[in-house]
Amino acid sequence: QVQFVESGGGLVQAGGSLRVSCAASGSTFSSNAMAWYRQAPGKQREVVATISSGGSTSYAGSVKGRFTISRDNAKNTMYLQMNSLKPEDTAVYFCNTVGALYRDLAVWGQGTLVTVSS
């Protein structure tokens, strides 16, 4: 089963930038549509951005124009470049395959905490 390890989170001031990474195990990464998710305190986990196996991307309205999702299939790694960060972007960021929110048996990593101070 594919496992994910997120890294790169930290504390940043509003307006700043941060890049988080997702390292995936297993040989099926390149064929999977992938997504970044986030969960803010007291809120449900939500989809932030998705990327298909071929590189097509989509974004939640709240991050469109500020965040960029990318992937390096040779390294089994996915990235989320976050610019113009806002305090409301504060959350734990997770990676997983598209649709993981709706799969009871989906396995999640620990996530990486992004804190944006005002």
C-alpha positions in Angstrom: 0.0 0.0 0.0 1.2 3.5 -0.9 2.4 5.6 2.1 3.0 9.3 2.2 5.4 11.5 4.2 4.7 15.2 4.2 7.4 17.8 5.1 8.3 21.4 4.7 5.8 23.1 7.0 6.6 25.9 9.4 5.8 29.3 10.7 5.6 32.1 8.1 4.3 35.7 8.2 1.3 36.7 6.2 2.4 37.5 2.6 5.2 35.0 2.8 5.9 31.8 0.9 6.5 28.2 1.7 6.9 24.9 -0.2 5.7 21.7 1.2 6.7 18.3 -0.2 5.1 14.8 -0.3 7.2 11.7 -0.6 5.3 8.6 -1.7 6.4 5.0 -1.4 5.4 2.3 -4.0 5.5 1.9 -7.7 2.1 3.3 -8.6 2.7 7.0 -7.8 3.2 8.0 -11.4 -0.1 6.6 -12.5 -2.2 8.1 -9.7 -4.0 11.4 -9.7 -2.8 13.1 -6.5 -4.1 15.8 -4.2 -3.1 18.2 -1.4 -5.5 18.4 1.4 -5.6 20.6 4.6 -7.3 20.6 7.9 -7.6 23.7 10.0 -8.3 23.5 13.7 -12.0 22.7 14.3 -12.7 22.3 10.6 -13.1 19.3 8.2 -10.3 18.2 5.9 -10.7 19.8 2.5 -9.1 19.5 -0.9 -6.6 22.3 -1.8 -5.3 21.2 -5.2 -5.2 18.2 -7.5 -2.8 17.0 -10.2 -3.5 14.2 -12.7 -0.9 11.7 -13.7 -0.4 13.7 -16.9 0.1 17.0 -15.0 -3.3 18.7 -15.3 -4.1 20.7 -12.2 -7.1 22.2 -10.4 -7.4 24.4 -7.3 -9.8 25.3 -4.6 -11.1 28.8 -5.1 -9.5 30.0 -1.9 -6.0 29.3 -3.1 -6.3 29.7 -6.9 -3.6 32.1 -8.1 -1.5 31.8 -5.0 -0.7 28.0 -4.7 0.9 25.8 -7.4 0.9 22.0 -7.3 3.5 20.0 -9.1 4.9 16.5 -9.2 8.2 14.7 -10.1 7.3 11.2 -11.0 10.9 10.1 -11.2 11.3 11.0 -7.5 7.9 9.8 -6.4 7.4 13.3 -5.0 4.7 16.0 -5.1 5.0 19.6 -4.1 2.8 22.5 -3.1 4.3 26.0 -3.6 2.3 28.5 -1.5 2.7 32.2 -2.1 0.9 35.2 -0.6 0.0 33.2 2.4 -2.8 34.3 4.6 -3.6 33.5 8.3 -6.6 31.5 7.0 -4.2 29.1 5.3 -3.0 27.9 8.7 -3.7 24.2 8.8 -2.1 20.7 8.7 -1.4 19.8 5.1 -1.7 16.3 3.9 -1.1 14.5 0.5 -3.0 11.5 -0.8 -4.6 10.2 -3.9 -7.6 12.0 -5.4 -10.8 10.8 -3.6 -9.1 9.7 -0.4 -11.5 11.8 1.6 -14.3 9.4 0.5 -12.5 6.2 1.2 -12.9 4.7 4.7 -9.7 2.7 4.4 -7.5 5.5 3.1 -4.2 5.7 4.9 -3.0 9.2 5.8 0.5 10.4 6.7 1.1 12.7 9.7 0.8 15.8 7.7 2.9 19.0 8.0 1.8 22.0 10.0 1.7 25.4 8.2 1.2 28.4 10.5 0.7 31.8 9.0 1.0 34.7 11.5 -0.8 38.0 10.9 
